């Protein structure tokens, strides 16, 4: 079961003359057992003033429906319901199997996905 171990490491990236962006590097399985860890970490970050979040999915091995639900909760937390023009949560670097699940569920119709962390960071500039 070692492959199902879920871990989040956090990185702050300071942008010149702009707010910093927080990156959650996710590893393992995003499923029913790890959903609450992701949501709790995002809530804590939001409470501490984080407003720009990137979820790096590069090391996610498995994404289940519960994992999708967790991503949806984080998306709602970081999306201003009064403003449709700014998305403050972005995804990057999803492996093919994870990207496929996100595409099948329609999640990518509302959630921006970028091939690399650098591309996700650059997207905040516009």
The first five atom37 places (N, CA, C, CB, O) and aatype in JSON, in Angstrom:
{
  "aatype": [20, 20, 20, 20, 20, 20, 20, 20, 20, 20, 20, 20, 20, 20, 20, 20, 20, 20, 20, 20, 20, 20, 20, 20, 20, 20, 20, 20, 20, 20, 20, 20, 20, 20, 20, 20, 20, 20, 20, 20, 20, 20, 20, 20, 20, 20, 20, 20, 20, 20, 20, 20, 20, 20, 20, 20, 20, 20, 20, 20, 20, 20, 20, 20, 20, 20, 20, 20, 20, 20, 20, 20, 20, 20, 20, 20, 20, 20, 20, 20, 20, 20, 20, 20, 20, 20, 20, 20, 20, 20, 20, 20, 20, 20, 20, 20, 20, 20, 20, 20, 20, 20, 20, 20, 20, 20, 20, 20, 20, 20, 20, 20, 20, 20, 20, 20, 20, 20, 20, 20, 20, 20, 20, 20, 20, 20],
  "atom_mask": [
    [1, 1, 1, 1, 1],
    [1, 1, 1, 1, 1],
    [1, 1, 1, 1, 1],
    [1, 1, 1, 1, 1],
    [1, 1, 1, 1, 1],
    [1, 1, 1, 1, 1],
    [1, 1, 1, 1, 1],
    [1, 1, 1, 1, 1],
    [1, 1, 1, 1, 1],
    [1, 1, 1, 1, 1],
    [1, 1, 1, 1, 1],
    [1, 1, 1, 1, 1],
    [1, 1, 1, 1, 1],
    [1, 1, 1, 1, 1],
    [1, 1, 1, 1, 1],
    [1, 1, 1, 1, 1],
    [1, 1, 1, 1, 1],
    [1, 1, 1, 1, 1],
    [1, 1, 1, 1, 1],
    [1, 1, 1, 1, 1],
    [1, 1, 1, 1, 1],
    [1, 1, 1, 1, 1],
    [1, 1, 1, 1, 1],
    [1, 1, 1, 1, 1],
    [1, 1, 1, 1, 1],
    [1, 1, 1, 1, 1],
    [1, 1, 1, 1, 1],
    [1, 1, 1, 1, 1],
    [1, 1, 1, 1, 1],
    [1, 1, 1, 1, 1],
    [1, 1, 1, 1, 1],
    [1, 1, 1, 1, 1],
    [1, 1, 1, 1, 1],
    [1, 1, 1, 1, 1],
    [1, 1, 1, 1, 1],
    [1, 1, 1, 1, 1],
    [1, 1, 1, 1, 1],
    [1, 1, 1, 1, 1],
    [1, 1, 1, 1, 1],
    [1, 1, 1, 1, 1],
    [1, 1, 1, 1, 1],
    [1, 1, 1, 1, 1],
    [1, 1, 1, 1, 1],
    [1, 1, 1, 1, 1],
    [1, 1, 1, 1, 1],
    [1, 1, 1, 1, 1],
    [1, 1, 1, 1, 1],
    [1, 1, 1, 1, 1],
    [1, 1, 1, 1, 1],
    [1, 1, 1, 1, 1],
    [1, 1, 1, 1, 1],
    [1, 1, 1, 1, 1],
    [1, 1, 1, 1, 1],
    [1, 1, 1, 1, 1],
    [1, 1, 1, 1, 1],
    [1, 1, 1, 1, 1],
    [1, 1, 1, 1, 1],
    [1, 1, 1, 1, 1],
    [1, 1, 1, 1, 1],
    [1, 1, 1, 1, 1],
    [1, 1, 1, 1, 1],
    [1, 1, 1, 1, 1],
    [1, 1, 1, 1, 1],
    [1, 1, 1, 1, 1],
    [1, 1, 1, 1, 1],
    [1, 1, 1, 1, 1],
    [1, 1, 1, 1, 1],
    [1, 1, 1, 1, 1],
    [1, 1, 1, 1, 1],
    [1, 1, 1, 1, 1],
    [1, 1, 1, 1, 1],
    [1, 1, 1, 1, 1],
    [1, 1, 1, 1, 1],
    [1, 1, 1, 1, 1],
    [1, 1, 1, 1, 1],
    [1, 1, 1, 1, 1],
    [1, 1, 1, 1, 1],
    [1, 1, 1, 1, 1],
    [1, 1, 1, 1, 1],
    [1, 1, 1, 1, 1],
    [1, 1, 1, 1, 1],
    [1, 1, 1, 1, 1],
    [1, 1, 1, 1, 1],
    [1, 1, 1, 1, 1],
    [1, 1, 1, 1, 1],
    [1, 1, 1, 1, 1],
    [1, 1, 1, 1, 1],
    [1, 1, 1, 1, 1],
    [1, 1, 1, 1, 1],
    [1, 1, 1, 1, 1],
    [1, 1, 1, 1, 1],
    [1, 1, 1, 1, 1],
    [1, 1, 1, 1, 1],
    [1, 1, 1, 1, 1],
    [1, 1, 1, 1, 1],
    [1, 1, 1, 1, 1],
    [1, 1, 1, 1, 1],
    [1, 1, 1, 1, 1],
    [1, 1, 1, 1, 1],
    [1, 1, 1, 1, 1],
    [1, 1, 1, 1, 1],
    [1, 1, 1, 1, 1],
    [1, 1, 1, 1, 1],
    [1, 1, 1, 1, 1],
    [1, 1, 1, 1, 1],
    [1, 1, 1, 1, 1],
    [1, 1, 1, 1, 1],
    [1, 1, 1, 1, 1],
    [1, 1, 1, 1, 1],
    [1, 1, 1, 1, 1],
    [1, 1, 1, 1, 1],
    [1, 1, 1, 1, 1],
    [1, 1, 1, 1, 1],
    [1, 1, 1, 1, 1],
    [1, 1, 1, 1, 1],
    [1, 1, 1, 1, 1],
    [1, 1, 1, 1, 1],
    [1, 1, 1, 1, 1],
    [1, 1, 1, 1, 1],
    [1, 1, 1, 1, 1],
    [1, 1, 1, 1, 1],
    [1, 1, 1, 1, 1],
    [1, 1, 1, 1, 1],
    [1, 1, 1, 1, 1],
    [1, 1, 1, 1, 1],
    [1, 1, 1, 1, 1]
  ],
  "atom_positions": [
    [[0.81, -1.21, 0.0], [0.0, 0.0, 0.0], [0.85, 1.27, 0.0], [-0.92, 0.0, 1.2], [0.31, 2.37, 0.05]],
    [[2.14, 1.12, -0.06], [3.01, 2.3, 0.0], [2.72, 3.28, -1.14], [4.47, 1.88, -0.05], [2.9, 4.49, -0.99]],
    [[2.26, 2.76, -2.28], [2.0, 3.64, -3.42], [0.82, 4.58, -3.17], [1.73, 2.82, -4.66], [0.69, 5.6, -3.83]],
    [[-0.03, 4.22, -2.2], [-1.2, 5.05, -1.94], [-0.9, 6.18, -0.96], [-2.33, 4.2, -1.41], [-1.74, 7.05, -0.74]],
    [[0.28, 6.19, -0.37], [0.64, 7.26, 0.57], [0.52, 8.6, -0.12], [2.06, 7.06, 1.12], [1.08, 8.82, -1.2]],
    [[-0.2, 9.51, 0.52], [-0.43, 10.84, -0.05], [0.4, 11.86, 0.71], [-1.93, 11.21, -0.01], [0.42, 11.87, 1.95]],
    [[1.09, 12.72, -0.02], [1.9, 13.75, 0.6], [1.71, 15.07, -0.14], [3.39, 13.35, 0.61], [1.51, 15.09, -1.36]],
    [[1.77, 16.15, 0.62], [1.72, 17.5, 0.03], [2.96, 18.23, 0.5], [0.4, 18.27, 0.44], [3.22, 18.33, 1.7]],
    [[3.74, 18.74, -0.43], [4.81, 19.65, -0.07], [4.44, 21.02, -0.66], [6.22, 19.15, -0.6], [3.86, 21.11, -1.74]],
    [[4.79, 22.04, 0.07], [4.37, 23.4, -0.3], [5.57, 24.24, -0.67], [3.59, 24.06, 0.84], [6.63, 24.14, -0.06]],
    [[5.38, 25.06, -1.68], [6.43, 25.98, -2.15], [5.79, 27.35, -2.37], [7.11, 25.45, -3.46], [4.7, 27.45, -2.94]],
    [[6.47, 28.38, -1.93], [6.04, 29.76, -2.18], [6.91, 30.33, -3.29], [6.13, 30.65, -0.88], [8.14, 30.26, -3.22]],
    [[6.29, 30.9, -4.31], [7.04, 31.52, -5.39], [6.66, 32.99, -5.42], [6.75, 30.83, -6.77], [5.52, 33.35, -5.72]],
    [[7.64, 33.82, -5.12], [7.4, 35.27, -5.08], [7.55, 35.82, -6.49], [8.38, 35.98, -4.11], [8.55, 35.59, -7.17]],
    [[6.54, 36.56, -6.91], [6.58, 37.2, -8.22], [6.95, 38.66, -8.03], [5.22, 37.05, -8.97], [6.46, 39.29, -7.09]],
    [[7.79, 39.21, -8.89], [8.18, 40.62, -8.75], [6.95, 41.53, -8.82], [9.19, 41.0, -9.85], [6.16, 41.44, -9.76]],
    [[6.8, 42.4, -7.83], [5.73, 43.39, -7.78], [4.33, 42.79, -7.81], [5.87, 44.35, -8.92], [3.38, 43.47, -8.19]],
    [[4.2, 41.53, -7.44], [2.88, 40.88, -7.43], [2.78, 39.97, -6.21], [2.65, 40.07, -8.75], [3.77, 39.71, -5.52]],
    [[1.56, 39.5, -5.95], [1.36, 38.54, -4.87], [2.12, 37.25, -5.16], [-0.14, 38.24, -4.67], [2.34, 36.89, -6.32]],
    [[2.52, 36.58, -4.1], [3.21, 35.3, -4.3], [2.18, 34.23, -4.69], [3.98, 34.89, -3.01], [0.98, 34.36, -4.46]],
    [[2.7, 33.18, -5.28], [1.88, 32.02, -5.67], [2.34, 30.85, -4.82], [2.01, 31.7, -7.22], [3.54, 30.61, -4.67]],
    [[1.39, 30.13, -4.26], [1.7, 28.93, -3.5], [1.49, 27.72, -4.4], [0.81, 28.84, -2.22], [0.51, 27.64, -5.13]],
    [[2.43, 26.8, -4.34], [2.34, 25.57, -5.13], [2.24, 24.4, -4.16], [3.57, 25.41, -6.1], [3.08, 24.25, -3.27]],
    [[1.22, 23.59, -4.34], [1.12, 22.32, -3.62], [1.62, 21.24, -4.58], [-0.36, 22.03, -3.13], [1.01, 21.0, -5.62]],
    [[2.72, 20.61, -4.22], [3.23, 19.47, -4.99], [2.58, 18.23, -4.37], [4.83, 19.38, -4.97], [2.89, 17.86, -3.24]],
    [[1.68, 17.59, -5.11], [0.94, 16.44, -4.61], [1.61, 15.15, -5.06], [-0.52, 16.48, -5.08], [2.1, 15.04, -6.19]],
    [[1.62, 14.17, -4.17], [2.26, 12.89, -4.47], [1.4, 11.74, -3.93], [3.69, 12.83, -3.86], [0.87, 11.81, -2.82]],
    [[1.27, 10.69, -4.74], [0.55, 9.49, -4.29], [-0.83, 9.38, -4.89], [0.43, 9.49, -2.78], [-1.04, 9.71, -6.06]],
    [[-1.75, 8.91, -4.09], [-3.13, 8.7, -4.53], [-4.01, 9.8, -3.99], [-3.66, 7.32, -4.09], [-3.99, 10.08, -2.79]],
    [[-4.78, 10.44, -4.87], [-5.78, 11.41, -4.43], [-7.11, 10.68, -4.46], [-5.79, 12.71, -5.34], [-7.74, 10.53, -5.51]],
    [[-7.53, 10.22, -3.28], [-8.7, 9.36, -3.17], [-9.48, 9.7, -1.9], [-8.29, 7.87, -3.18], [-9.27, 10.76, -1.31]],
    [[-10.37, 8.81, -1.48], [-11.22, 9.06, -0.31], [-10.39, 9.26, 0.96], [-12.19, 7.9, -0.11], [-10.77, 10.04, 1.83]],
    [[-9.27, 8.57, 1.06], [-8.45, 8.69, 2.26], [-7.64, 9.98, 2.3], [-7.52, 7.52, 2.37], [-7.33, 10.48, 3.38]],
    [[-7.3, 10.52, 1.14], [-6.45, 11.71, 1.11], [-7.21, 13.0, 0.8], [-5.37, 11.53, 0.08], [-6.66, 14.09, 0.93]],
    [[-8.47, 12.87, 0.4], [-9.27, 14.06, 0.05], [-9.24, 15.1, 1.16], [-10.71, 13.65, -0.26], [-9.01, 16.28, 0.9]],
    [[-9.49, 14.67, 2.4], [-9.56, 15.64, 3.51], [-8.21, 16.3, 3.76], [-10.04, 14.94, 4.78], [-8.17, 17.46, 4.18]],
    [[-7.11, 15.6, 3.52], [-5.78, 16.21, 3.69], [-5.59, 17.37, 2.73], [-4.67, 15.16, 3.47], [-5.09, 18.43, 3.11]],
    [[-6.01, 17.17, 1.48], [-5.89, 18.23, 0.48], [-6.78, 19.41, 0.84], [-6.25, 17.7, -0.91], [-6.34, 20.56, 0.81]],
    [[-8.04, 19.14, 1.17], [-8.98, 20.22, 1.48], [-8.54, 20.99, 2.72], [-10.4, 19.65, 1.69], [-8.6, 22.21, 2.74]],
    [[-8.09, 20.28, 3.75], [-7.62, 20.92, 4.97], [-6.4, 21.8, 4.7], [-7.27, 19.87, 6.04], [-6.33, 22.93, 5.18]],
    [[-5.45, 21.29, 3.92], [-4.26, 22.08, 3.59], [-4.64, 23.34, 2.82], [-3.26, 21.24, 2.77], [-4.09, 24.41, 3.07]],
    [[-5.58, 23.22, 1.89], [-6.03, 24.38, 1.1], [-6.77, 25.39, 1.98], [-6.94, 23.92, -0.05], [-6.57, 26.59, 1.84]],
    [[-7.61, 24.89, 2.89], [-8.32, 25.79, 3.8], [-7.35, 26.54, 4.7], [-9.33, 25.01, 4.65], [-7.5, 27.75, 4.92]],
    [[-6.35, 25.84, 5.22], [-5.34, 26.49, 6.08], [-4.57, 27.54, 5.29], [-4.37, 25.44, 6.65], [-4.33, 28.64, 5.8]],
    [[-4.19, 27.22, 4.07], [-3.45, 28.18, 3.23], [-4.32, 29.41, 2.97], [-3.02, 27.51, 1.89], [-3.85, 30.54, 3.06]],
    [[-5.58, 29.18, 2.64], [-6.5, 30.29, 2.35], [-6.68, 31.17, 3.59], [-7.88, 29.75, 1.87], [-6.7, 32.39, 3.49]],
    [[-6.82, 30.54, 4.75], [-6.96, 31.28, 6.01], [-5.72, 32.13, 6.29], [-7.22, 30.32, 7.18], [-5.82, 33.21, 6.86]],
    [[-4.56, 31.63, 5.88], [-3.3, 32.36, 6.09], [-3.06, 33.42, 5.03], [-2.14, 31.39, 6.12], [-2.0, 34.06, 5.03]],
    [[-4.01, 33.61, 4.12], [-3.9, 34.69, 3.15], [-3.47, 34.28, 1.76], [-2.95, 35.66, 3.65], [-3.33, 35.14, 0.89]],
    [[-3.27, 33.0, 1.51], [-2.92, 32.55, 0.17], [-4.11, 32.76, -0.75], [-2.48, 31.04, 0.16], [-5.23, 32.35, -0.44]],
    [[-3.87, 33.41, -1.88], [-4.96, 33.66, -2.83], [-4.69, 33.08, -4.21], [-5.2, 35.14, -2.95], [-5.6, 32.98, -5.03]],
    [[-3.45, 32.68, -4.47], [-3.08, 32.09, -5.76], [-2.46, 30.73, -5.48], [-2.1, 33.01, -6.56], [-1.42, 30.64, -4.83]],
    [[-3.1, 29.68, -5.98], [-2.66, 28.32, -5.68], [-2.55, 27.52, -6.97], [-3.63, 27.64, -4.69], [-3.43, 27.56, -7.83]],
    [[-1.46, 26.79, -7.09], [-1.26, 25.85, -8.18], [-1.13, 24.46, -7.57], [0.01, 26.21, -9.05], [-0.37, 24.26, -6.62]],
    [[-1.87, 23.51, -8.11], [-1.74, 22.12, -7.7], [-0.92, 21.4, -8.76], [-3.13, 21.44, -7.5], [-1.36, 21.2, -9.89]],
    [[0.29, 21.01, -8.37], [1.17, 20.27, -9.27], [0.83, 18.78, -9.12], [2.7, 20.54, -8.96], [1.08, 18.18, -8.08]],
    [[0.27, 18.21, -10.17], [-0.21, 16.82, -10.14], [0.8, 15.82, -10.7], [-1.5, 16.72, -10.93], [0.47, 14.65, -10.9]],
    [[2.0, 16.28, -10.94], [3.02, 15.46, -11.6], [3.22, 14.09, -10.95], [4.33, 16.2, -11.6], [3.45, 13.1, -11.65]],
    [[3.14, 14.02, -9.63], [3.41, 12.77, -8.92], [2.15, 12.11, -8.38], [4.37, 13.03, -7.79], [2.23, 11.28, -7.47]],
    [[0.98, 12.47, -8.94], [-0.26, 11.78, -8.56], [-0.35, 10.51, -9.39], [-1.53, 12.7, -8.79], [-0.33, 10.55, -10.62]],
    [[-0.44, 9.37, -8.7], [-0.51, 8.07, -9.38], [-1.95, 7.71, -9.73], [0.1, 6.98, -8.51], [-2.21, 7.16, -10.8]],
    [[-2.87, 8.02, -8.83], [-4.27, 7.63, -9.0], [-5.16, 8.78, -8.57], [-4.59, 6.33, -8.2], [-4.91, 9.43, -7.55]],
    [[-6.21, 9.02, -9.35], [-7.21, 10.03, -9.02], [-8.58, 9.37, -9.07], [-7.12, 11.26, -9.99], [-9.0, 8.9, -10.13]],
    [[-9.27, 9.35, -7.93], [-10.59, 8.72, -7.87], [-11.67, 9.79, -7.83], [-10.7, 7.79, -6.63], [-11.38, 10.99, -7.84]],
    [[-12.93, 9.35, -7.8], [-14.04, 10.31, -7.72], [-13.96, 11.14, -6.44], [-15.39, 9.57, -7.79], [-14.32, 12.32, -6.45]],
    [[-13.5, 10.56, -5.36], [-13.33, 11.32, -4.12], [-12.23, 12.37, -4.29], [-13.0, 10.38, -2.94], [-12.32, 13.47, -3.75]],
    [[-11.2, 12.03, -5.03], [-10.15, 13.0, -5.32], [-10.67, 14.16, -6.14], [-8.99, 12.33, -6.04], [-10.31, 15.31, -5.9]],
    [[-11.52, 13.85, -7.12], [-12.17, 14.89, -7.93], [-13.0, 15.8, -7.02], [-13.08, 14.26, -9.04], [-12.96, 17.03, -7.15]],
    [[-13.73, 15.2, -6.1], [-14.54, 15.97, -5.15], [-13.65, 16.91, -4.33], [-15.35, 15.02, -4.21], [-14.0, 18.06, -4.09]],
    [[-12.5, 16.42, -3.91], [-11.56, 17.25, -3.17], [-11.06, 18.43, -4.0], [-10.39, 16.42, -2.69], [-10.97, 19.55, -3.51]],
    [[-10.74, 18.15, -5.26], [-10.3, 19.23, -6.16], [-11.41, 20.26, -6.34], [-9.89, 18.66, -7.52], [-11.14, 21.46, -6.39]],
    [[-12.65, 19.79, -6.43], [-13.8, 20.7, -6.59], [-13.95, 21.6, -5.37], [-15.09, 19.91, -6.83], [-14.23, 22.79, -5.51]],
    [[-13.75, 21.05, -4.17], [-13.86, 21.84, -2.95], [-12.77, 22.92, -2.91], [-13.75, 20.93, -1.7], [-13.02, 24.06, -2.52]],
    [[-11.56, 22.55, -3.32], [-10.46, 23.52, -3.34], [-10.73, 24.59, -4.39], [-9.1, 22.81, -3.63], [-10.47, 25.77, -4.16]],
    [[-11.27, 24.18, -5.54], [-11.61, 25.12, -6.6], [-12.61, 26.16, -6.08], [-12.19, 24.38, -7.82], [-12.44, 27.36, -6.3]],
    [[-13.65, 25.71, -5.39], [-14.66, 26.63, -4.85], [-14.05, 27.58, -3.83], [-15.82, 25.85, -4.21], [-14.4, 28.76, -3.77]],
    [[-13.13, 27.07, -3.03], [-12.48, 27.9, -2.01], [-11.67, 29.03, -2.64], [-11.58, 27.04, -1.14], [-11.63, 30.15, -2.11]],
    [[-11.01, 28.74, -3.76], [-10.11, 29.71, -4.38], [-10.73, 30.44, -5.57], [-8.86, 29.01, -4.82], [-10.02, 31.14, -6.3]],
    [[-12.02, 30.3, -5.77], [-12.69, 31.0, -6.87], [-13.66, 32.02, -6.3], [-13.42, 30.01, -7.81], [-14.54, 31.67, -5.51]],
    [[-13.5, 33.26, -6.69], [-14.38, 34.32, -6.23], [-15.71, 34.22, -6.98], [-13.72, 35.72, -6.45], [-15.76, 34.39, -8.19]],
    [[-16.76, 33.93, -6.25], [-18.07, 33.76, -6.89], [-18.59, 35.07, -7.48], [-19.07, 33.21, -5.88], [-19.5, 35.05, -8.31]],
    [[-18.04, 36.2, -7.05], [-18.48, 37.5, -7.58], [-17.72, 37.9, -8.84], [-18.3, 38.57, -6.52], [-18.07, 38.88, -9.49]],
    [[-16.68, 37.14, -9.18], [-15.85, 37.52, -10.32], [-15.53, 36.29, -11.15], [-14.55, 38.2, -9.85], [-14.8, 35.4, -10.7]],
    [[-16.05, 36.23, -12.35], [-15.8, 35.08, -13.22], [-14.53, 35.22, -14.05], [-16.97, 34.88, -14.14], [-14.13, 34.29, -14.74]],
    [[-13.9, 36.39, -13.97], [-12.76, 36.63, -14.85], [-11.43, 36.16, -14.27], [-12.67, 38.09, -15.18], [-10.45, 36.05, -15.01]],
    [[-11.37, 35.89, -12.99], [-10.1, 35.5, -12.38], [-10.23, 34.14, -11.71], [-9.64, 36.55, -11.36], [-11.02, 33.96, -10.79]],
    [[-9.45, 33.2, -12.17], [-9.36, 31.9, -11.52], [-8.07, 31.91, -10.73], [-9.41, 30.72, -12.56], [-6.99, 32.15, -11.28]],
    [[-8.16, 31.63, -9.45], [-7.0, 31.69, -8.58], [-6.41, 30.31, -8.3], [-7.36, 32.37, -7.28], [-5.39, 30.2, -7.6]],
    [[-7.03, 29.27, -8.82], [-6.52, 27.91, -8.67], [-6.25, 27.35, -10.06], [-7.51, 27.01, -7.88], [-7.09, 27.42, -10.95]],
    [[-5.06, 26.79, -10.22], [-4.69, 26.19, -11.51], [-4.04, 24.84, -11.25], [-3.74, 27.12, -12.31], [-3.48, 24.59, -10.19]],
    [[-4.14, 23.98, -12.24], [-3.53, 22.66, -12.18], [-2.4, 22.59, -13.18], [-4.57, 21.54, -12.46], [-2.43, 23.26, -14.21]],
    [[-1.39, 21.76, -12.89], [-0.32, 21.58, -13.87], [0.26, 20.18, -13.79], [0.78, 22.61, -13.66], [0.12, 19.48, -12.78]],
    [[0.9, 19.8, -14.87], [1.75, 18.6, -14.96], [1.04, 17.29, -14.66], [2.89, 18.75, -14.03], [1.64, 16.38, -14.08]],
    [[-0.22, 17.17, -15.03], [-0.93, 15.92, -14.77], [-0.4, 14.81, -15.66], [-2.44, 16.09, -15.0], [-0.24, 15.0, -16.86]],
    [[-0.12, 13.64, -15.08], [0.26, 12.49, -15.9], [-0.93, 12.1, -16.8], [0.69, 11.28, -15.01], [-2.07, 12.46, -16.49]],
    [[-0.68, 11.39, -17.9], [-1.75, 11.07, -18.85], [-2.99, 10.43, -18.21], [-1.21, 10.14, -19.89], [-4.12, 10.8, -18.56]],
    [[-2.81, 9.49, -17.29], [-3.97, 8.82, -16.69], [-4.79, 9.78, -15.83], [-3.51, 7.62, -15.86], [-6.01, 9.66, -15.78]],
    [[-4.14, 10.72, -15.17], [-4.85, 11.7, -14.34], [-5.54, 12.73, -15.24], [-3.87, 12.41, -13.36], [-6.68, 13.1, -14.99]],
    [[-4.84, 13.17, -16.27], [-5.43, 14.11, -17.22], [-6.69, 13.51, -17.85], [-4.41, 14.49, -18.33], [-7.71, 14.19, -18.01]],
    [[-6.61, 12.24, -18.19], [-7.75, 11.54, -18.81], [-8.96, 11.56, -17.88], [-7.36, 10.09, -19.16], [-10.07, 11.83, -18.33]],
    [[-8.76, 11.27, -16.6], [-9.86, 11.28, -15.63], [-10.45, 12.69, -15.52], [-9.38, 10.78, -14.24], [-11.67, 12.86, -15.5]],
    [[-9.59, 13.7, -15.44], [-10.06, 15.08, -15.34], [-10.86, 15.49, -16.58], [-8.88, 16.03, -15.15], [-11.87, 16.18, -16.47]],
    [[-10.4, 15.06, -17.75], [-11.1, 15.38, -18.99], [-12.45, 14.66, -19.07], [-10.24, 15.01, -20.21], [-13.45, 15.26, -19.46]],
    [[-12.48, 13.39, -18.7], [-13.72, 12.61, -18.75], [-14.8, 13.18, -17.85], [-13.45, 11.17, -18.38], [-15.98, 13.14, -18.19]],
    [[-14.41, 13.7, -16.7], [-15.38, 14.21, -15.73], [-15.85, 15.62, -16.08], [-14.78, 14.2, -14.34], [-16.77, 16.13, -15.44]],
    [[-15.23, 16.24, -17.08], [-15.61, 17.61, -17.44], [-14.95, 18.66, -16.57], [-17.09, 17.76, -17.36], [-15.22, 19.85, -16.71]],
    [[-14.08, 18.21, -15.68], [-13.43, 19.13, -14.75], [-12.6, 20.19, -15.47], [-12.55, 18.34, -13.79], [-12.51, 21.33, -15.01]],
    [[-12.01, 19.82, -16.59], [-11.12, 20.75, -17.3], [-11.88, 21.83, -18.05], [-10.25, 19.99, -18.26], [-11.27, 22.74, -18.61]],
    [[-13.2, 21.76, -18.08], [-13.99, 22.81, -18.71], [-13.99, 24.08, -17.86], [-15.43, 22.34, -18.96], [-14.15, 25.18, -18.38]],
    [[-13.82, 23.93, -16.55], [-13.79, 25.1, -15.66], [-12.44, 25.31, -15.01], [-14.84, 24.95, -14.59], [-12.14, 26.41, -14.55]],
    [[-11.62, 24.3, -14.96], [-10.34, 24.37, -14.26], [-9.2, 24.45, -15.25], [-10.15, 23.16, -13.35], [-9.03, 23.55, -16.07]],
    [[-8.4, 25.52, -15.2], [-7.25, 25.63, -16.11], [-6.19, 24.57, -15.81], [-6.63, 27.03, -16.03], [-5.82, 24.36, -14.65]],
    [[-5.71, 23.91, -16.86], [-4.66, 22.9, -16.73], [-3.5, 23.32, -17.63], [-5.19, 21.47, -17.12], [-3.69, 23.69, -18.78]],
    [[-2.29, 23.24, -17.08], [-1.09, 23.63, -17.82], [-0.12, 22.45, -17.85], [-0.41, 24.88, -17.19], [-0.08, 21.64, -16.93]],
    [[0.66, 22.38, -18.93], [1.58, 21.26, -19.09], [2.72, 21.3, -18.09], [2.15, 21.24, -20.5], [3.23, 20.26, -17.67]],
    [[3.13, 22.51, -17.7], [4.27, 22.65, -16.79], [3.95, 23.64, -15.68], [5.53, 23.1, -17.55], [3.02, 24.45, -15.8]],
    [[4.71, 23.56, -14.61], [4.57, 24.53, -13.52], [4.89, 25.94, -14.01], [5.49, 24.14, -12.33], [4.22, 26.9, -13.65]],
    [[5.92, 26.04, -14.84], [6.3, 27.35, -15.37], [5.15, 27.97, -16.18], [7.55, 27.23, -16.26], [4.88, 29.17, -16.05]],
    [[4.48, 27.17, -17.0], [3.35, 27.68, -17.78], [2.2, 28.14, -16.87], [2.85, 26.6, -18.75], [1.56, 29.16, -17.15]],
    [[1.95, 27.4, -15.81], [0.9, 27.79, -14.86], [1.26, 29.1, -14.17], [0.69, 26.68, -13.8], [0.41, 29.97, -14.0]],
    [[2.51, 29.24, -13.78], [2.97, 30.5, -13.15], [2.84, 31.67, -14.11], [4.43, 30.38, -12.69], [2.35, 32.74, -13.74]],
    [[3.27, 31.46, -15.34], [3.21, 32.52, -16.35], [1.77, 32.95, -16.62], [3.87, 32.06, -17.67], [1.52, 34.11, -16.93]],
    [[0.83, 32.02, -16.5], [-0.57, 32.34, -16.79], [-1.13, 33.37, -15.82], [-1.42, 31.08, -16.73], [-2.1, 34.05, -16.15]],
    [[-0.55, 33.49, -14.65], [-1.01, 34.5, -13.69], [-0.64, 35.91, -14.11], [-0.44, 34.22, -12.31], [-1.19, 36.88, -13.6]],
    [[0.3, 36.04, -15.05], [0.78, 37.35, -15.49], [-0.28, 38.07, -16.34], [2.08, 37.2, -16.29], [-0.32, 39.3, -16.36]],
    [[-1.12, 37.3, -17.01], [-2.08, 37.95, -17.92], [-3.35, 38.34, -17.18], [-2.43, 37.04, -19.08], [-4.27, 38.89, -17.79]]
  ]
}
